[in-house]
Amino acid sequence: MKTESKMAVFIDHAKAQFITFENGIAKFDESIESGKETHPRERGQGSNQTRFGTDPYQGSNNEYSKNMQSRELMKVYFHQIKNKLTPYQDILLFGAGQAKKELHNYLVEQSAFRDKNINLQNSDYLTENQLLENVRNYFSE
């Protein structure tokens, strides 16, 4: 197990980038994509229309179904991230949106993560060099 090494995850709802920190060196490990699109559209659906046409009284976006599909995608996405993070004791979750908080809530419910040190950090979208520098600075303190 890699309990002596540390892992940081830059996450949003579309992608998670894993950055390891060992012996004072931060390096990219891998990334996982959620498969979630920013604004998924059905075939024939325009930006402000349902797939059934422009008549607001006919058809439906079926918001409930889309929401359930999105939740299921996030559940699978977080499960993949959890599997990757299991061997690490010190974990940093950072990013610009709410995904880091949602992942944190998911992880603390898992028995394998109860004794781990999981921290959150707000961050803007960063370049690759800035990501590495942020992880170095965080874990070097």
N, C-alpha and C positions, 0 to 999 in steps of 0.2 A: 504494500500500500504506500501511497505517496503522502502520508500524513505530515511529513516535514515540509512539503512544498505548499505553495499558496496559489490560488486561482482567482482571477478576476474575470467577470463577464460583463461586457458592454452589450446591453440588451435593449431592443425595442420590440414591438409586436411582429415585426417582419424577420428579424435576424438577431442571433446571439453570437458574439465573437468572444472566444475564450483566449485569455492571455495568462500564461503561467509565469510564476516568479520563483526562481530558484537561484541561490548563491548570488543574489544581487542583480540578476539578469532577468529582464522581462522579455518574453517572446510570444508571438502568436502561435496558438496551438491548432485550432480549427474553428469552423463556424457552422452553425445549424440554422437553416431557414425554416420558418413556420409554415410557409405555403399560403399565408394569408395575404390577400391583395389589399391595397389601400382602399379602393372603391370597386369592388367586384361588380361586374355587369353581366346580366343575362344576355344571350344572343338576341339582338334586335332592340335592346333597351338603350335608350339615350340617357343623357345626363339628368334630365328631369322628368323622365317618362317611365312608366312600367313597361314590361315586355309585351303587354297587351295593347299598347297604343297610347295616345295622348289624352283620351277621354278620362277625366278624373273620377267619373262615376262607374267606370267599368274596369274590372281587373284589380289586382292587388300586387304589391311588392312581396307579400307574404313575409313580413318583417320577423315574425316569430321563428319561422323556419330558417331564415338567414342568420338570426341571432344564435340559434341552437347549433348550426353548422360552424359558426365562428367560435363558439365556446368549445366545441369538440376539437377543433384545430388547435386551440390554445392548450387544451388539456394534453394532447399528444405532444405538442411542442415543449411544454414544461416537463413532461415525463422524460423526454429525450435529454433535456438539460440536467435534470435530476440525476439520471444515470451517469452522465459525464462528471458531475460534481461529487458524487458519492465518496471517492477516495481522499478528498481534500478536507483539511481541518479548518483552514482560514480561507474564507470566501468573501470577495468584494463584488457586489452587484451595483453597477452604475449605468446611467443612461439618461436620456432627456425626458422620457415619458413615464407613464404609469406602469409599464411592464415590469420594471424592477421590483416595485412594491407587490404586484400580483404574484411574481415568482417567489418573492420572500415569503409571502403568506402561504403559498403552496408548499415551500420547503419546510417551514417550521411545523407544519402538520405531519410531516413524515418522521417516523421514529428514528431513521438513520441520521437525521440532521439535528436532533435535539441537543447534542453536546458539542455542536460545531459553532465556530465563531463566524456568523454571517452579518456583514455590514452593508449598509446602503449609502450611496453617494449620488447626489444630483450632478448631472453633467450635460453640457451641450454636445452636439455631434462634433466629433474630433477627427483630425487626420490620423493616419496610422502612427506617425511619430508622436503625436500628442497623446494617443491612447497608451502607448508604451511608457511615455514619460509620466503620465498620470498614475499608472500602476506602480512604477518604480518609486515615485514619491510617496504613494500611500503605504506601501509595504516596507519602505526603508525607515519610516518614522519609529 
